[in-house]
Amino acid sequence: MQGIEVKFLFEGVVFSSIVNMFRVSDSMNSYEFSINFLSNYLAKKYSSVYFFVFENNRFKPVYTQDEKEQELIKSLQDALLRLPATIKQKFMPDHSSQKENKKIESKQG
């Protein structure tokens, strides 16, 4: 699977990362993200890759070594939540179709 580039702000600098997303479970609305930094600075200072689990519309906690790394994780997760609608449709088709179904049901009811 080819990843997508996601930009995020950290320490006043815009960084880029490659994000791959995998559907883990249909029943739990669960996805796994792997994030690889394009910046050697971040890869050397923190970790070269992070894994996040997004389940039931929230990220599972990620254990960090310090407050700065926690800020980095928050910046990455915020960037993932702001993915363009077309990417959300590609990666999370059920999420967008459920919203459409609810709109249709409310108009019919």
N, C-alpha and C positions, 0 to 999 in steps of 0.2 A: 504494500500500500504506500502510495506517495503521500508525504505529509504536506501540510500547508504552513506557510510562514505567518507567524503572529508577532506583532510588535507590542511592546509593553514599556511602561515608564518605571524606572527604578533608579533611585538616587539622582534624580534630575536628568537622567540620560535615557534616550529611547534605545532599547535593545530589541533584537530579533531572535526568534527561536523557531524551530521546526516542530510542529505538533502533529502527532499521529493519534487517531481516535479509533477505538474498537468498541463495538457493542458487546457487553458482557452478558446481560440478562434482559430479556424482553419483559418478564414478569415484574422485575424490580426497577425497570427503567434505569438500568445501570450501564455506565460507559467508563472506559479506562482511557486516560490520556497519557501519552509519553511525550515529554518535552525535552528537546535537545537544543542547547544554546549554540548560537552562531558566533558568540563572543568568547574568545579564550579567557578574557578577564573573569567572566562569571563562572566558566567551567573550572578554572583553577581555584577561584576563591570559595566556591560553594560545591556544587556537584555538576558533572557534565550532563546528567540526565535526571529528570524527576518523573515520578509516576503519580497521577492523581486518579481517584475513583469518584465519579459523579453519580450519585444514586438518590432517587426520589427527590430530584431538584436541588440537591446540595452536595458539596464536596465533603468527602470523608476527611477527618483530621489527618494532618501530616506532621510528623514529629520533626522538630528542628533543633539545631544546636544553640541558636541564640536569637535575639530579637531581630537582628538584621536579616537573617535567613527567613524568619517569619514574615517580614515585610516583603521579601522577594517572592515568597509563595503566594501571599495575598495579591501582589501585582500580577503574577502569572494567572491566578484564578480569575481575577477581575477581567483580564484581557480575554480569557477563554469565554467568559459569560457575555462578552460584547462581540462575539463572532458575528459576522454579517449574516443576514437572514438566509442567503443562498447556501452558505456553509452549514447552517443549522438544518436546513432542509435536506442537504446531502447526507449529513451525519446522523441527524435525529428526525427521520421522516415521520415517525409515530408521534413525536412531540407536536409537530406542526399540524398533522392531520387530526389529532385529538382536539386541538383548538378549533379547527374548521368544523368538525363534527358538532362541537358544543354550540357554535354559532348557528349552525343549521337547525339543531334541535330547539334552541331558544326561539328562533324565528317561527318554527312550526308549532310550538307549544303555546 
